[in-house]
Amino acid sequence: MRAPRPVDAIAVVAVLAAAFAGCGEGDRAASDASAQVRGTVVIEPTCPVETVDQDCSPHPVAATVDVFEDSAGAGEPSTDPARSVEAEDDGRFEIELAAGNYLLSARTSDALAQGVPQEVTLRPKEEVEVTLTIDSGIR
């Protein structure tokens, strides 16, 4: 086996440098085309019977927010979430997504509670604030 020549080492370094040269730029380009979604998840109704002395307004709730891609923009998203994010106890969540059409829906572990889907269209570098509602199932 022959010893590596300096020319071989230079060629390998040049190939590796060329291969990795664009790595950071792809991340920056993706970031430039992304949008920020911030929001709150609330649950309602919160009382089976509303009375004057009772606060039955929607309350923030910890939940999982599922993001479904809606590439056609026709309200017919994929059946599996593309991403999910957790909303804290105060209902707040934040997620960065590529520009496009999405359907957001929140869920909890309560089988009776159902998320009300909300369509969101995102443009590059846009920041959108949404309120997602979960129907508690109380009637």
N, CA and C of each residue as an Amber inpcrd file, in Angstrom:
protein
   417
   0.8360000  -1.1650000   0.0000000   0.0000000   0.0000000   0.0000000
   0.8860000   1.2350000   0.0000000   0.5350000   2.1650000  -0.8360000
   1.3710000   3.3590000  -0.9380000   0.9270000   4.4120000   0.0730000
   1.8170000   5.2580000   0.4420000   1.5140000   6.3450000   1.3870000
   0.7030000   7.4130000   0.6660000  -0.2810000   8.0270000   1.3650000
  -1.0740000   9.0720000   0.7050000  -0.1890000  10.2400000   0.2960000
  -0.4510000  10.7360000  -0.8750000   0.2970000  11.8870000  -1.3610000
  -0.3900000  13.1630000  -0.9030000   0.3370000  14.2610000  -0.7540000
  -0.2750000  15.5260000  -0.3640000  -1.3860000  15.9420000  -1.3190000
  -1.2720000  15.6060000  -2.5740000  -2.2940000  15.9660000  -3.5580000
  -3.6020000  15.2500000  -3.2410000  -3.5350000  13.9690000  -2.7970000
  -4.7290000  13.2130000  -2.4230000  -5.4380000  13.8830000  -1.2430000
  -4.6820000  14.2830000  -0.2490000  -5.2610000  14.9280000   0.9320000
  -5.9200000  16.2440000   0.5600000  -5.2950000  17.0080000  -0.3140000
  -5.8710000  18.2900000  -0.7500000  -7.1630000  18.0370000  -1.5140000
  -7.1870000  17.0140000  -2.3480000  -8.3970000  16.6970000  -3.1200000
  -9.5440000  16.3160000  -2.1900000  -9.2550000  15.5180000  -1.1630000
 -10.2970000  15.1140000  -0.2090000 -10.8380000  16.3320000   0.5310000
  -9.9570000  17.2190000   0.9880000 -10.3820000  18.4310000   1.6960000
 -11.2350000  19.3000000   0.7790000 -10.8530000  19.4350000  -0.4760000
 -11.6160000  20.2550000  -1.4170000 -13.0060000  19.6840000  -1.6540000
 -13.0920000  18.3740000  -1.7970000 -14.3950000  17.7280000  -2.0090000
 -15.2860000  17.9260000  -0.7780000 -14.7400000  17.7220000   0.4170000
 -15.5250000  17.8980000   1.6470000 -15.9620000  19.3380000   1.8240000
 -15.0810000  20.2810000   1.5340000 -15.4310000  21.6960000   1.6590000
 -16.5740000  22.0520000   0.7140000 -16.5200000  21.5520000  -0.4990000
 -17.5910000  21.8220000  -1.4610000 -18.9020000  21.1890000  -1.0200000
 -18.8220000  20.0020000  -0.4480000 -20.0390000  19.2960000  -0.0170000
 -20.7250000  20.0060000   1.1290000 -19.9390000  20.5720000   2.0380000
 -20.5260000  21.2140000   3.2190000 -20.7300000  22.7100000   3.0530000
 -20.3130000  23.2930000   1.9760000 -20.3890000  24.7360000   1.7800000
 -21.8180000  25.2570000   1.8340000 -22.7730000  24.5430000   1.2960000
 -24.1420000  25.0250000   1.2500000 -25.0010000  24.6090000   2.4130000
 -24.4710000  23.8650000   3.3720000 -25.2920000  23.3310000   4.4580000
 -25.9830000  24.4170000   5.2550000 -25.2880000  25.4080000   5.6870000
 -25.8850000  26.4740000   6.4880000 -26.8580000  27.3170000   5.7040000
 -26.6120000  27.5010000   4.4140000 -27.4850000  28.3260000   3.6000000
 -28.8570000  27.6960000   3.4330000 -28.9460000  26.3860000   3.3500000
 -30.2400000  25.7210000   3.2290000 -31.0870000  25.9580000   4.4560000
 -30.4640000  25.9270000   5.6460000 -31.1970000  26.1950000   6.8790000
 -31.6960000  27.6270000   6.8900000 -30.8460000  28.5770000   6.4370000
 -31.2400000  29.9730000   6.4320000 -32.3730000  30.1920000   5.4370000
 -32.3060000  29.5490000   4.2750000 -33.3580000  29.6970000   3.2710000
 -34.6660000  29.1420000   3.7990000 -34.6080000  28.0010000   4.4810000
 -35.8250000  27.4260000   5.0560000 -36.3940000  28.3550000   6.1150000
 -35.5200000  28.9500000   6.9230000 -35.9520000  29.8620000   7.9680000
 -36.5910000  31.1070000   7.3580000 -36.0150000  31.6170000   6.2430000
 -36.5680000  32.7930000   5.5790000 -37.9560000  32.5200000   5.0330000
 -38.2670000  31.2710000   4.6870000 -39.5630000  30.9210000   4.1070000
 -40.5450000  30.4440000   5.1750000 -40.1330000  30.4700000   6.4450000
 -41.0120000  29.9560000   7.4910000 -41.8730000  31.0650000   8.0980000
 -42.8590000  30.6440000   8.8430000 -43.7640000  31.5580000   9.5210000
 -43.9310000  31.0800000  10.9650000 -44.3450000  31.9730000  11.8170000
 -44.4960000  31.6740000  13.2380000 -45.9790000  31.6840000  13.6000000
 -46.4310000  30.6170000  14.2570000 -47.8030000  30.5580000  14.7480000
 -47.7360000  30.5450000  16.2680000 -48.4190000  31.4960000  16.8730000
 -48.5340000  31.5550000  18.3310000 -50.0130000  31.5130000  18.6470000
 -50.3410000  30.9060000  19.7720000 -51.7590000  30.8590000  20.0840000
 -52.0610000  30.3790000  21.4700000 -53.3510000  30.2800000  21.6940000
 -53.8940000  29.8230000  22.9690000 -54.9570000  28.7790000  22.6810000
 -54.9590000  27.7250000  23.5010000 -56.0060000  26.7090000  23.4180000
 -56.9540000  26.9600000  24.5820000 -58.2470000  27.0440000  24.2680000
 -59.2640000  27.2190000  25.3100000 -60.2820000  26.1000000  25.2020000
 -60.9220000  25.8140000  26.3250000 -61.9740000  24.7920000  26.3510000
 -63.2770000  25.4610000  26.7510000 -64.3560000  25.0590000  26.0890000
 -65.6920000  25.5710000  26.3900000 -66.7400000  24.5740000  25.9200000
 -67.9200000  24.5760000  26.4080000 -68.3640000  25.2500000  27.6270000
 -67.7020000  24.6220000  28.8650000 -67.6800000  25.3950000  29.9380000
 -67.0330000  24.9200000  31.1530000 -68.0240000  24.6390000  32.2780000
 -69.2860000  24.9380000  32.0470000 -70.3270000  24.6760000  33.0490000
 -71.5100000  23.9750000  32.3750000 -72.0970000  22.9850000  33.0390000
 -73.2570000  22.3280000  32.4310000 -74.4740000  23.2520000  32.3720000
 -74.5940000  24.1010000  33.3670000 -75.6820000  25.0850000  33.3960000
 -75.0620000  26.3970000  33.8420000 -75.2290000  27.4190000  33.0230000
 -74.6290000  28.7180000  33.3440000 -75.5310000  29.4850000  34.2950000
 -74.9180000  29.9700000  35.3860000 -75.6450000  30.7980000  36.3470000
 -74.9390000  32.1360000  36.4680000 -75.6240000  33.1110000  37.0380000
 -75.0880000  34.4690000  37.1520000 -73.8100000  34.5030000  37.9920000
 -73.7560000  33.7200000  39.0460000 -72.6180000  33.7800000  39.9680000
 -71.4690000  32.8400000  39.5890000 -71.5210000  32.2510000  38.4210000
 -70.5120000  31.2860000  38.0090000 -69.7860000  31.7770000  36.7570000
 -68.4480000  31.6400000  36.7370000 -67.6650000  32.0070000  35.5620000
 -67.6210000  30.8120000  34.6160000 -68.3970000  30.8960000  33.5560000
 -68.4560000  29.8020000  32.5850000 -67.7830000  30.1700000  31.2690000
 -66.9380000  31.2040000  31.3000000 -66.2390000  31.6270000  30.0910000
 -65.2020000  30.5690000  29.7020000 -64.7590000  30.5850000  28.4560000
 -63.7270000  29.6300000  28.0400000 -62.4750000  29.7670000  28.9110000
 -61.8430000  28.6400000  29.2230000 -60.6390000  28.6330000  30.0540000
 -59.4660000  28.0710000  29.2480000 -58.2720000  28.6480000  29.4550000
 -57.0840000  28.0610000  28.8160000 -56.8730000  26.6400000  29.3230000
 -56.3000000  25.7900000  28.4790000 -56.1140000  24.3930000  28.8530000
 -54.8360000  23.8520000  28.2170000 -54.1540000  22.9810000  28.9510000
 -53.0050000  22.2640000  28.3890000 -53.5420000  21.2740000  27.3650000
 -52.8840000  21.1970000  26.2200000 -53.3750000  20.3340000  25.1450000
 -52.2470000  20.0390000  24.1730000 -52.5020000  19.1140000  23.2780000
 -51.6060000  18.8600000  22.1500000 -52.2210000  19.5180000  20.9320000
 -51.4390000  20.3250000  20.2450000 -51.8940000  20.9810000  19.0190000
 -51.3150000  20.1960000  17.8450000 -52.2010000  19.6430000  17.0310000
 -51.7910000  18.8960000  15.8440000 -51.8780000  19.8040000  14.6270000
 -50.8670000  19.7190000  13.7770000 -50.7930000  20.5250000  12.5620000
 -50.8950000  19.5820000  11.3730000 -51.9220000  19.7860000  10.5710000
 -52.1500000  18.9660000   9.3790000 -51.8690000  19.8180000   8.1490000
 -51.1430000  19.2590000   7.1950000 -50.8770000  19.9720000   5.9540000
 -52.1100000  19.9300000   5.0660000 -52.4230000  21.0870000   4.4820000
 -53.5560000  21.2030000   3.5660000 -53.0110000  21.7760000   2.2680000
 -52.2980000  20.9600000   1.5210000 -51.5860000  21.4450000   0.3410000
 -52.5230000  22.0150000  -0.7180000 -53.7290000  21.5270000  -0.7900000
 -54.6690000  22.0330000  -1.7880000 -55.3650000  23.2960000  -1.2990000
 -55.2990000  23.5760000  -0.0010000 -55.9750000  24.7430000   0.5390000
 -57.4810000  24.6100000   0.4870000 -57.9610000  23.3930000   0.3810000
 -59.3890000  23.1600000   0.2070000 -60.0450000  22.5900000   1.4510000
 -59.3580000  22.6750000   2.5800000 -59.9270000  22.1380000   3.8070000
 -59.9140000  20.6320000   3.8620000 -59.1080000  20.0010000   3.0250000
 -58.9910000  18.5400000   3.0230000 -57.5490000  18.1640000   3.3460000
 -57.1970000  18.2600000   4.6340000 -55.8090000  18.0110000   5.0150000
 -55.4660000  16.5280000   5.0360000 -54.1870000  16.2690000   5.2280000
 -53.7510000  14.8920000   5.4050000 -54.3910000  14.3430000   6.6780000
 -54.4240000  13.0380000   6.8050000 -55.0610000  12.4290000   7.9780000
 -54.1140000  12.2770000   9.1590000 -52.8140000  12.3330000   8.9050000
 -51.8240000  12.2460000   9.9770000 -51.2070000  13.6140000  10.1860000
 -51.0350000  14.0220000  11.4530000 -50.4240000  15.3360000  11.6840000
 -48.9930000  15.3870000  11.1500000 -48.6590000  16.5040000  10.5140000
 -47.2970000  16.7290000  10.0430000 -46.3980000  17.0710000  11.2260000
 -46.9640000  17.7630000  12.1990000 -46.2300000  18.1590000  13.4070000
 -47.2290000  18.2670000  14.5490000 -46.7040000  18.2260000  15.7500000
 -47.5110000  18.4440000  16.9500000 -46.6800000  19.2560000  17.9220000
 -47.3480000  20.0310000  18.7340000 -46.6790000  20.8430000  19.7490000
 -47.5650000  20.8500000  20.9910000 -46.9510000  20.9520000  22.1470000
 -47.7020000  20.9510000  23.3950000 -48.0350000  22.3760000  23.8290000
 -49.2770000  22.6060000  24.1820000 -49.6840000  23.8700000  24.7940000
 -49.5200000  23.7030000  26.3090000 -48.9730000  24.7110000  26.9360000
 -48.7200000  24.6720000  28.3810000 -50.0400000  24.7660000  29.1590000
 -49.9560000  24.7500000  30.4890000 -51.1500000  24.8400000  31.3340000
 -51.9490000  26.1170000  31.0790000 -51.2540000  27.1810000  30.6510000
 -51.9570000  28.4380000  30.3600000 -52.5210000  28.4530000  28.9350000
 -52.4380000  27.3060000  28.2450000 -52.9880000  27.1720000  26.9000000
 -52.0920000  27.7000000  25.7940000 -50.9660000  28.3460000  26.1500000
 -50.1050000  28.9750000  25.1480000 -49.2380000  27.9550000  24.4120000
 -49.0910000  28.1770000  23.1080000 -48.2080000  27.3450000  22.2850000
 -47.5780000  28.2120000  21.2130000 -46.5090000  27.6840000  20.6350000
 -45.7850000  28.3770000  19.5740000 -45.1530000  27.3250000  18.6760000
 -45.2350000  27.5530000  17.3620000 -44.6410000  26.6050000  16.4250000
 -44.2130000  27.3520000  15.1630000 -43.0780000  26.9530000  14.6140000
 -42.5890000  27.5140000  13.3590000 -42.8990000  26.5230000  12.2440000
 -43.5080000  27.0390000  11.1830000 -43.9080000  26.1990000  10.0560000
 -43.4890000  26.8460000   8.7480000 -43.3370000  26.0480000   7.7270000
 -43.0820000  26.5810000   6.3900000 -44.3380000  27.2850000   5.9080000
 -44.1710000  28.2540000   5.0400000 -45.3320000  28.9240000   4.4590000
 -46.2120000  27.8770000   3.7840000 -47.5250000  28.0530000   3.8740000
 -48.4500000  27.1040000   3.2610000 -49.7950000  27.1120000   3.9500000
 -50.6110000  26.1360000   3.6130000 -51.9550000  25.9940000   4.1660000
 -51.9720000  24.8560000   5.1750000 -52.5740000  25.1180000   6.3370000
 -52.6090000  24.1320000   7.4040000 -53.9800000  24.1130000   8.0630000
 -54.2250000  23.0100000   8.7320000 -55.3900000  22.8760000   9.5930000
 -54.8300000  22.5590000  10.9730000 -55.1840000  23.3750000  11.9710000
 -54.7200000  23.1740000  13.3380000 -55.8840000  22.6750000  14.1700000
 -55.6140000  21.7260000  15.0370000 -56.6400000  21.1920000  15.9170000
 -55.9970000  20.8010000  17.2330000 -56.6570000  21.1340000  18.3370000
 -56.1330000  20.8180000  19.6630000 -56.8890000  19.6220000  20.2340000
 -56.1870000  18.8650000  21.0870000 -56.8210000  17.7050000  21.7260000
 -56.2720000  17.5430000  23.1360000 -57.1000000  16.9470000  23.9730000
 -56.6920000  16.5910000  25.3280000 -56.9130000  15.0910000  25.4910000
 -56.6200000  14.5890000  26.6720000 -56.8100000  13.1570000  26.9220000
 -58.2730000  12.8150000  27.2020000 -59.1170000  13.8310000  27.3710000
 -60.5380000  13.6150000  27.6260000 -61.2320000  13.1680000  26.3420000
 -61.7790000  11.9670000  26.3360000 -62.3990000  11.4060000  25.1300000
 -63.6330000  12.1920000  24.6760000 -64.3220000  12.8640000  25.6020000
 -65.5130000  13.6360000  25.2280000 -65.1600000  14.9730000  24.5920000
 -64.0060000  15.5000000  24.9210000 -63.5960000  16.8010000  24.3950000
 -63.1070000  16.6460000  22.9570000 -63.5820000  17.5380000  22.0840000
 -63.2270000  17.4850000  20.6670000 -62.6780000  18.8330000  20.2170000
 -61.5370000  18.8020000  19.5550000 -60.9600000  20.0280000  19.0140000
 -61.7630000  20.5270000  17.8240000 -61.8700000  21.8460000  17.7390000
 -62.5370000  22.4730000  16.6060000 -61.4290000  22.8920000  15.6290000
 -61.3380000  22.2330000  14.4660000 -60.2570000  22.5380000  13.5230000
 -60.3150000  23.9760000  13.0270000 -59.1400000  24.5630000  12.8240000
 -59.0520000  25.9290000  12.3150000 -58.0650000  25.9750000  11.1580000
 -58.5140000  26.5270000  10.0250000 -57.6440000  26.6740000   8.8590000
 -56.7350000  27.8800000   9.0500000 -55.4680000  27.7150000   8.6500000
 -54.4880000  28.7940000   8.7380000 -53.6660000  28.7960000   7.4520000
 -53.5560000  29.9590000   6.8260000 -52.6900000  30.1280000   5.6630000
 -51.5330000  31.0070000   6.0870000 -50.3120000  30.5010000   5.8780000
 -49.1120000  31.2110000   6.3120000 -48.2940000  31.6660000   5.1160000
 -47.8210000  32.8990000   5.2030000 -46.9090000  33.4370000   4.1950000
 -45.5130000  33.5140000   4.8070000 -44.4700000  33.5140000   3.9870000
 -43.1120000  33.5790000   4.5210000 -42.9280000  34.7640000   5.4790000
 -42.2470000  34.5080000   6.5760000 -41.8910000  35.5020000   7.5940000
 -43.0940000  36.0790000   8.3400000 -44.2570000  35.4960000   8.1670000
 -45.4670000  35.9980000   8.8030000 -45.5690000  35.4680000  10.2330000
 -46.1520000  36.2700000  11.1160000 -46.4610000  35.8320000  12.4690000
 -47.9740000  35.8740000  12.6300000 -48.5530000  34.7480000  13.0200000
 -50.0040000  34.6330000  13.1260000 -50.3770000  34.2450000  14.5460000
 -51.4140000  34.8800000  15.0710000 -51.9390000  34.5750000  16.4060000
 -53.2940000  33.8950000  16.2240000 -53.4710000  32.7290000  16.8640000
 -54.7360000  31.9960000  16.7490000 -55.2380000  31.5760000  18.1320000
 -56.5310000  31.3940000  18.2130000 -57.1460000  30.7900000  19.4000000
 -57.8320000  29.5130000  18.9340000 -57.3840000  28.3950000  19.4900000
 -57.9770000  27.1050000  19.1610000 -58.9540000  26.7200000  20.2610000
 -60.1040000  26.2120000  19.8590000 -61.1470000  25.8520000  20.8100000
 -61.2960000  24.3420000  20.8910000 -61.4870000  23.8790000  22.1140000
 -61.8470000  22.4840000  22.3430000 -63.2600000  22.4930000  22.9150000
 -64.1410000  21.7560000  22.2850000 -65.5030000  21.5850000  22.7880000
 -65.4440000  20.5440000  23.8910000 -65.7830000  20.9580000  25.1060000
 -65.6510000  20.0790000  26.2760000 -66.6200000  18.9070000  26.2690000
 -67.7040000  19.0260000  25.5090000 -68.7010000  17.9630000  25.5030000
 -69.7630000  18.1550000  26.5790000 -69.5940000  19.1650000  27.4240000
 -70.5960000  19.4350000  28.4700000 -71.8470000  19.9960000  27.7980000
 -72.9780000  19.4100000  28.1460000 -74.2590000  19.9050000  27.6090000
 -75.2730000  20.0200000  28.7120000
